[in-house]
Amino acid sequence: MASACRLCPRRCGADRLKGERGICGADDRLLIASTHLHSGEEPSISGWLGSGTIFVANCNLACVYCQNYPISRGGNGVETGPEPLAEMMLKLQEEGAHNINWVTPTHAVPHLLSGLRVAKREGLSIPIVYNSSGYDAVETLQLLDGVVDIYLPDMRYSDGGNALRYSGAADYPEGNRPAGTEDPRPVGDLQLDQYPSNHPIVLHPVSSAQFPMSAGSGLLSPGGHDIHTDLIHLYCTGFSVGFVVTAKLRGIARWAEMHNFIAFKGDTQTI
């Protein structure tokens, strides 16, 4: 799938095995930006010690509000092979992580699976979280059948115009549909009296009234299981966070437009 890349709905066809870069910016290497115990993830996966996050560099979206711009578009990360990746996961487990949380993993699924195979042989036993922007190819999700324990996809847009303007992906609503259908296939219902280890959780970002989002409507698990949703405030709106670069590269007008509505118009509208 990486020789003529079709890991995400863009299906850009880059021959990443020969070093070509896809639209996401990734080539044949896995770049890891950071790994650590993260207590700021969704409470349902952070638990009391934290989620073992592994932040993958590059991204198949180009969001003007991205809070991780140096990672997602700057490609800041360290080249990592299967064995070092396995060591990262095992170290997080030793530190008490409740799970291994792959953040922005879509374009790196083959690399992550290679590292996971090594880690499993060495004793990795905690759940795997697939924490994506919700822009995944069905074939990619099928590779994860029986591997991933907790699916954590975003549902950001129900309108292709907004998706194009603010994330560079007009087909996001169509590409996002598998997040509500294919993702939950191998998992079960959430047990509210215990820590979740095998369940789909859909992130529904809170938007301003300028960006009404009904993406969560019609959410359906093919297996008839419940789907847990979390509402999050995803949009980074402050220059003080250092994302003036984002504004310059993706268009100051679009960034300022979203900033003004979110920061100064107050009310939010979701489903």
Salt bridges, closest charged atoms under 4 A:
ASP15 OD2 - LYS18 NZ 3.97
ASP27 OD2 - ARG21 NH2 3.81
ASP27 OD2 - ARG29 NH2 3.20
GLU95 OE2 - LYS91 NZ 2.43
GLU139 OE1 - ARG11 NH2 2.88
ASP145 OD2 - ARG185 NH1 3.29
ASP154 OD2 - ARG156 NH2 2.67
GLU182 OE2 - ARG185 NH2 2.80
ASP189 OD1 - HIS225 ND1 3.37
ASP230 OD1 - HIS228 NE2 3.08
GLU257 OE1 - ARG165 NH2 3.23
